Amino acid sequence: MIQRIQSLYLLLVLVLTIVCQFFTMGRFLGGDGEPIGEMNNFTIVQADKVAYTTWALGVLLILVSIVTFLSICLFRKRMRQIRLCLFSSILLIGYYIVYVVFIFYLMPEGGSFRPALAASFPLLALILNWLAIRAIGADEMLVRSLDRIR
């Protein structure tokens, strides 16, 4: 199961999405460059108290983690694994759409937003998902070609 390269890609996607849930996704800066808020996947903290809840980001990452885990477990059903990887990729794109909406909706006037390094983890997960889809597709083509030979 794990010896296949696509399973390693999917395992990395799972690790990245789980780790991303616990890190800060960025900071809101005031007009003078002073930090005024911190954005996590479940909350936005301003002045040491929760100002807004961004639970949609956290829920999307949890869904991606669950779908990726299921995809790893379904290593014998390659077409279903490809569909789950595509669904996971769509969820990751939706994550970034929600992320940008929260940033623009909650941006202070005259302020700015500085994303953290952890904000790139879902993008890396998206790239690894794409690599896994290609590897699973190559495996499926190999199995089908061997079936034709028999």
ChimeraX attribute file (.defattr): number of C-alpha atoms within 10 A of each C-alpha:
attribute: neighborCount
match mode: 1-to-1
recipient: residues
	/A:1	12
	/A:2	13
	/A:3	7
	/A:4	13
	/A:5	14
	/A:6	24
	/A:7	21
	/A:8	16
	/A:9	22
	/A:10	25
	/A:11	20
	/A:12	17
	/A:13	27
	/A:14	22
	/A:15	15
	/A:16	20
	/A:17	25
	/A:18	18
	/A:19	13
	/A:20	21
	/A:21	20
	/A:22	13
	/A:23	15
	/A:24	19
	/A:25	21
	/A:26	20
	/A:27	22
	/A:28	24
	/A:29	19
	/A:30	17
	/A:31	13
	/A:32	9
	/A:33	11
	/A:34	12
	/A:35	17
	/A:36	17
	/A:37	22
	/A:38	23
	/A:39	27
	/A:40	23
	/A:41	23
	/A:42	18
	/A:43	19
	/A:44	24
	/A:45	18
	/A:46	16
	/A:47	10
	/A:48	10
	/A:49	10
	/A:50	14
	/A:51	14
	/A:52	14
	/A:53	15
	/A:54	17
	/A:55	13
	/A:56	16
	/A:57	22
	/A:58	21
	/A:59	15
	/A:60	22
	/A:61	24
	/A:62	16
	/A:63	16
	/A:64	27
	/A:65	21
	/A:66	16
	/A:67	19
	/A:68	27
	/A:69	17
	/A:70	14
	/A:71	23
	/A:72	22
	/A:73	14
	/A:74	16
	/A:75	18
	/A:76	11
	/A:77	12
	/A:78	16
	/A:79	15
	/A:80	13
	/A:81	23
	/A:82	23
	/A:83	13
	/A:84	22
	/A:85	26
	/A:86	17
	/A:87	17
	/A:88	25
	/A:89	22
	/A:90	13
	/A:91	19
	/A:92	23
	/A:93	16
	/A:94	14
	/A:95	21
	/A:96	17
	/A:97	13
	/A:98	15
	/A:99	19
	/A:100	12
	/A:101	12
	/A:102	17
	/A:103	19
	/A:104	11
	/A:105	9
	/A:106	13
	/A:107	16
	/A:108	16
	/A:109	8
	/A:110	9
	/A:111	15
	/A:112	19
	/A:113	21
	/A:114	14
	/A:115	16
	/A:116	15
	/A:117	12
	/A:118	19
	/A:119	18
	/A:120	15
	/A:121	20
	/A:122	22
	/A:123	18
	/A:124	15
	/A:125	24
	/A:126	21
	/A:127	15
	/A:128	21
	/A:129	27
	/A:130	19
	/A:131	16
	/A:132	24
	/A:133	23
	/A:134	14
	/A:135	18
	/A:136	23
	/A:137	17
	/A:138	12
	/A:139	15
	/A:140	16
	/A:141	12
	/A:142	11
	/A:143	11
	/A:144	11
	/A:145	11
	/A:146	10
	/A:147	9
	/A:148	7
	/A:149	6
	/A:150	5
